[in-house]
Amino acid sequence: MAKKYARRKKTRYKLTLPILVGALLLMVSMVVFLLSLRGLTSTTQTIQSEETNTTNKQDFIDEIVPVAKEMQASHGIMPSIILAQAILESDWGTSELSAKYNNLFGIKSFSPNDHSIKLETKEYKDGKWETIKANFKVYASWSDCIRDHTLLFVQGVDWDPYLYQGVLLADDYQTAAKALQVAGYATDPGYADKLVSLIKQYQLDQYDH
């Protein structure tokens, strides 16, 4: 009687083990499937995000190209320089200054008659970046801002009306970018290189011709 009981219990163990192994394998397969599905969804979302971002960037370029070409025809400034500066200064039109106040280039206000807003900005001084507050011009549109920006190059500043002549007379965008750097347009020591990099990356020089 004892021998029969032992044999019956051993048989039950042999039947249960394959079931447990099968269930474990099924669970592992389900986990792997769910993880792969999650990875596929994440990849798809990333691709869609990149496509949307690319579209938004091209929309930004397309919106300001006409007035940039207008400034080229009337004053000789290269559209690639206008576009690269607008992209760099406004982060593709998404910065607070450009989105709310239509100031694409961080143009400061020095006249009490200007419509302006005081905001924080960063300046490169004595080998380091500092956060300061400054008055910036407020514009009715991006087009108005681009026209005013070009007039700065055409008219110069009070102490030097020819300060930006090198930008207007440049034969290529590399020379124009360097002329901006030499004229002291921006405190960033890498400003010219950043403009050239943007122009090359997004082939902005196609709009110069």
C-alpha positions in Angstrom: 0.0 0.0 0.0 2.9 2.4 0.9 4.7 1.6 -2.4 1.6 2.4 -4.5 1.2 5.8 -2.8 4.8 6.7 -3.5 4.6 5.7 -7.2 1.4 7.8 -7.6 3.0 10.9 -6.1 6.1 10.6 -8.3 3.9 10.4 -11.4 2.0 13.6 -10.4 5.4 15.5 -10.0 6.4 14.4 -13.5 3.2 15.8 -15.0 3.3 19.1 -13.1 6.9 20.0 -14.0 6.3 20.3 -17.8 3.2 22.5 -17.1 5.2 24.8 -14.9 8.0 25.1 -17.4 5.5 25.8 -20.2 3.8 28.5 -18.2 7.1 30.1 -17.4 8.2 30.1 -21.0 4.8 31.6 -22.0 5.2 34.4 -19.4 8.7 35.1 -20.6 7.5 35.2 -24.2 4.7 37.7 -23.3 7.2 39.9 -21.5 9.6 39.9 -24.4 6.7 40.7 -26.8 5.4 43.6 -24.6 8.9 45.0 -24.4 9.4 44.8 -28.1 6.0 46.4 -28.7 6.9 49.2 -26.3 10.3 49.7 -28.1 8.5 49.8 -31.5 6.0 52.4 -30.2 8.9 54.5 -28.8 10.8 54.3 -32.1 7.7 55.3 -34.0 7.1 58.3 -31.7 10.7 59.4 -32.1 10.5 59.2 -35.9 7.2 61.2 -35.9 8.7 63.8 -33.5 11.8 64.2 -35.7 9.6 64.6 -38.8 7.4 67.2 -37.1 10.4 69.1 -35.9 11.9 69.1 -39.4 8.6 70.3 -40.8 8.4 73.1 -38.2 11.9 74.2 -39.0 11.2 74.4 -42.7 8.0 76.3 -42.1 10.0 78.8 -40.1 12.5 79.3 -42.9 9.7 79.5 -45.6 7.9 82.2 -43.5 10.9 84.6 -43.4 12.6 83.9 -46.7 10.4 86.4 -48.7 11.3 89.4 -46.5 15.0 88.2 -46.4 15.0 88.2 -50.2 13.4 91.6 -50.1 16.3 92.9 -47.9 18.8 91.4 -50.3 17.3 93.2 -53.2 17.1 96.6 -51.5 20.2 96.5 -49.3 22.5 93.7 -50.5 22.5 91.6 -47.3 22.6 87.9 -47.8 19.4 86.0 -46.9 21.5 83.1 -45.5 22.9 85.5 -42.9 19.5 86.8 -41.9 18.1 83.3 -41.7 21.0 81.9 -39.7 20.9 84.8 -37.2 17.1 84.5 -36.8 17.5 80.7 -36.2 20.3 81.1 -33.7 18.9 84.1 -31.8 15.3 82.9 -31.6 15.7 79.2 -31.5 13.6 78.8 -34.6 11.1 81.4 -33.5 10.3 79.6 -30.2 12.0 81.9 -27.7 9.8 84.1 -25.6 11.2 87.2 -27.2 10.4 86.0 -30.7 7.1 84.2 -30.0 5.5 86.9 -27.9 7.3 90.1 -29.0 8.3 89.3 -32.6 12.0 90.1 -31.9 13.9 87.5 -33.8 17.4 88.9 -33.2 17.5 90.0 -29.6 17.5 93.6 -30.7 17.9 95.8 -27.7 16.1 99.1 -27.1 18.1 102.2 -26.1 15.4 104.8 -26.6 12.5 105.7 -24.3 10.3 106.1 -27.4 10.6 102.4 -28.3 8.0 99.9 -27.5 10.1 97.6 -25.4 10.1 94.8 -22.8 12.6 94.0 -20.1 13.8 90.4 -20.1 16.8 88.4 -18.9 19.5 87.6 -21.3 23.0 86.1 -21.3 26.2 88.1 -22.2 29.7 86.8 -22.5 32.0 89.0 -20.4 35.5 88.5 -19.1 35.6 84.9 -20.3 32.3 83.8 -18.8 28.6 83.9 -19.4 26.5 86.3 -17.2 22.8 86.7 -16.9 21.6 90.3 -17.1 18.3 92.2 -17.6 18.0 94.4 -20.7 15.3 96.2 -22.7 14.4 94.6 -26.0 12.3 96.1 -28.8 8.8 94.8 -29.4 7.7 94.4 -33.1 4.3 94.0 -34.7 5.6 91.2 -36.9 8.7 89.2 -37.8 8.9 91.0 -41.1 9.1 94.4 -39.3 11.8 93.0 -37.1 13.9 91.8 -40.1 13.6 95.2 -41.8 14.7 97.0 -38.6 17.6 94.5 -38.2 18.7 95.2 -41.8 18.6 99.0 -41.2 21.0 98.5 -38.4 23.5 97.1 -40.9 22.8 99.8 -43.4 22.8 102.8 -41.0 25.3 101.5 -38.5 25.4 103.0 -35.0 25.8 106.6 -33.7 29.6 106.3 -33.2 30.2 104.4 -36.5 27.7 104.5 -39.4 29.9 102.2 -41.4 30.3 99.5 -38.7 28.5 96.8 -40.6 29.6 97.7 -44.2 31.7 94.5 -44.2 28.5 92.5 -43.8 26.7 94.3 -46.7 29.7 94.1 -49.0 30.7 90.5 -48.4 30.8 88.2 -51.4 30.0 85.0 -49.4 28.3 84.1 -46.1 31.6 83.1 -44.4 33.0 86.6 -45.0 29.7 88.2 -43.8 29.7 86.1 -40.7 33.2 87.0 -39.8 32.4 90.7 -40.5 29.6 90.5 -37.9 32.1 89.0 -35.4 34.7 91.7 -36.1 32.1 94.4 -35.8 31.2 93.2 -32.3 27.6 92.3 -33.2 27.5 89.6 -30.5 29.6 88.9 -27.4 29.7 85.2 -28.1 33.2 84.4 -29.3 31.9 81.5 -31.4 29.1 83.5 -33.0 30.5 83.5 -36.6 31.2 79.8 -36.5 27.7 79.0 -35.3 26.2 81.0 -38.1 28.4 79.3 -40.7 27.5 75.9 -39.2 23.7 76.6 -39.5 24.0 77.8 -43.0 25.9 74.7 -44.1 23.6 72.3 -42.1 20.4 73.7 -43.5 21.8 74.8 -46.9 20.6 78.3 -46.3 23.0 79.7 -48.9 20.6 78.4 -51.6 18.5 81.5 -50.9 21.4 83.8 -51.7 21.1 83.1 -55.4 
